[in-house]
Amino acid sequence: MKNASLLNETELLLRLQCNDEQALALLMHFYYSDLYNYARKFTRDDILIKDCIQEMFISLWQRRETATNILSPRYYFLRAIKNKMLKSLYKNRNIDFILPPDATDSYYEFSLEQIIIEKQISEEKTQKLKKILLKLSRKQKEIVYLKYYQDLDHAQIAELMNLSRQSVYNLLHEAIHRLRNLLKTDFITR
């Protein structure tokens, strides 16, 4: 859900506050894949991920009277799923399913469809871009994902990644600079 649908999000939160179960279902529909993809950063356990997402929406329903206090639903849901995942993993001590730092690289799902539609580039260029994105560090991938694919602002990213705001600016700048250099290198070698 992008900025254009902010009014729809606000409307859905108002409807949710008025006990509208359909509004909850629509919110789940809009955010499920983004939440699932982000949760994959923390574990390979699909059942745990699905359970955490479901628990998060149940919790939202139980506290629906305060739903209009949510200023940024995307940020709220990403933060909630991260907290839910980390609590569950810690509580269950499910070490077998926790990903090592380098294993999470493939779990940032940069949407190729979105790139194709929004940038109107060919499939070949999309494949090149995906390969270049994979060359970023784990933190650089996460920050690019949160900034450009989840539309979070710098303050939200800082809180979500437990970084200072200045670190977010620096890391994002480094990631963009590295992407530019990789794109130039790829262009020159072609």
C-alpha positions in Angstrom: 0.0 0.0 0.0 1.6 3.3 -1.1 1.1 6.9 -0.1 -1.9 7.3 -2.5 -3.9 4.9 -0.4 -3.2 6.6 2.9 -6.8 7.8 3.0 -7.9 4.1 2.6 -5.7 3.1 5.5 -7.2 5.9 7.7 -10.7 4.9 6.7 -9.9 1.2 7.4 -8.6 2.1 10.9 -11.8 4.1 11.6 -13.9 1.2 10.4 -11.9 -1.2 12.5 -12.5 1.1 15.5 -16.2 0.7 14.8 -16.0 -3.1 15.1 -15.8 -3.7 11.3 -14.3 -7.2 10.8 -14.1 -6.5 7.0 -11.7 -3.6 7.7 -9.4 -6.0 9.6 -9.5 -8.5 6.7 -8.6 -5.8 4.2 -5.7 -4.6 6.3 -4.5 -8.2 6.5 -4.9 -8.6 2.8 -2.9 -5.4 2.1 0.0 -6.1 4.4 0.3 -9.9 4.6 3.0 -10.4 2.0 5.1 -7.5 3.1 4.9 -8.7 6.7 5.7 -12.3 5.7 8.7 -11.2 3.6 10.1 -9.0 6.4 9.5 -11.8 9.0 11.6 -14.2 6.9 14.5 -12.0 7.8 14.4 -13.5 11.3 13.6 -17.2 10.7 12.9 -19.9 8.2 10.0 -21.3 10.3 7.0 -20.5 8.1 4.5 -21.8 10.7 6.0 -19.4 13.3 5.8 -16.5 10.9 2.2 -17.2 10.0 1.3 -17.6 13.6 3.0 -14.3 14.6 1.2 -12.4 11.8 -2.1 -13.9 12.9 -1.4 -13.1 16.5 -0.5 -9.5 15.6 -3.8 -9.0 13.8 -5.7 -10.6 16.7 -4.0 -8.2 19.0 -4.9 -5.3 16.8 -8.5 -6.5 16.8 -8.5 -6.7 20.6 -7.2 -3.1 20.8 -9.2 -1.8 18.0 -10.6 1.1 20.0 -7.2 2.8 19.8 -6.6 2.0 16.1 -6.9 5.6 15.0 -3.9 6.4 17.1 -1.8 4.6 14.5 -0.2 7.3 12.4 1.7 5.1 10.0 0.1 1.6 9.6 3.0 0.3 7.5 5.5 1.2 10.2 3.2 0.0 13.0 2.8 -3.4 11.4 6.5 -3.9 10.5 7.5 -2.9 14.0 4.8 -5.2 15.6 5.8 -8.2 13.5 9.5 -7.7 14.3 8.7 -7.5 18.0 6.4 -10.5 17.8 9.0 -12.6 15.9 11.8 -11.7 18.3 9.7 -12.4 21.4 8.6 -15.8 20.0 12.1 -16.8 19.0 13.5 -15.8 22.4 10.6 -17.4 24.3 10.8 -20.7 22.4 14.6 -20.6 22.2 14.1 -22.0 18.8 17.7 -21.6 17.8 17.5 -24.1 14.9 15.3 -21.7 13.0 17.1 -18.4 13.7 19.0 -17.4 10.6 22.8 -16.7 10.7 23.6 -13.1 9.7 24.7 -14.0 6.2 21.8 -16.3 5.5 19.2 -13.5 5.6 20.6 -12.0 2.4 18.2 -14.0 0.2 15.1 -13.2 2.4 14.8 -9.6 1.3 12.4 -9.9 -1.5 12.9 -6.9 -3.7 9.8 -7.0 -5.8 10.7 -7.4 -9.5 7.1 -6.8 -10.5 7.2 -3.4 -8.7 10.5 -2.5 -10.4 9.2 -3.5 -13.8 5.9 -1.6 -13.4 7.3 1.6 -11.7 10.5 1.9 -13.7 9.3 0.3 -16.9 12.5 -1.4 -17.6 13.2 -4.6 -19.4 13.5 -8.1 -17.8 17.3 -8.1 -18.5 17.8 -4.8 -16.7 15.7 -6.1 -13.8 17.9 -9.2 -13.4 21.0 -7.0 -13.4 19.5 -4.8 -10.7 18.6 -7.8 -8.6 22.2 -9.1 -8.9 23.6 -5.7 -7.9 21.2 -5.5 -4.9 22.5 -8.8 -3.7 26.0 -7.3 -3.6 25.0 -4.9 -0.8 25.7 -5.8 2.8 22.9 -7.2 4.9 22.3 -3.9 6.7 22.4 -2.0 3.4 19.8 -4.4 1.9 17.6 -4.0 4.9 17.7 -0.2 4.9 17.1 0.0 1.1 14.1 -2.4 1.6 12.6 -0.4 4.4 13.2 3.0 2.7 12.2 2.3 -0.9 10.0 -0.8 -0.7 8.2 -0.1 2.6 8.2 3.7 2.4 9.4 4.3 5.9 11.0 7.6 6.9 14.4 7.9 8.5 13.1 8.1 12.1 11.0 5.0 11.7 14.0 3.1 10.1 16.3 4.2 12.9 13.9 2.9 15.5 13.2 -0.3 13.7 16.8 -1.1 13.1 18.0 0.2 16.5 20.3 2.8 14.9 20.7 6.5 15.4 19.1 8.7 12.8 22.5 9.8 11.6 23.5 6.2 11.2 20.5 5.6 9.0 21.4 8.6 6.8 25.0 7.3 6.6 24.1 3.7 5.8 21.5 4.8 3.2 24.0 7.1 1.6 26.6 4.3 1.5 24.1 1.9 0.0 23.1 4.3 -2.7 26.7 5.2 -3.4 27.6 1.6 -3.7 24.6 0.9 -6.0 25.7 3.7 -8.3 29.3 2.4 -8.4 28.1 -1.1 -9.1 25.7 0.1 -11.8 28.5 2.2 -13.4 30.9 -0.8 -13.3 28.3 -3.1 -14.8 27.5 -0.5 -17.6 31.2 0.0 -18.4 32.0 -3.8 -18.5 29.1 -4.3 -21.0 
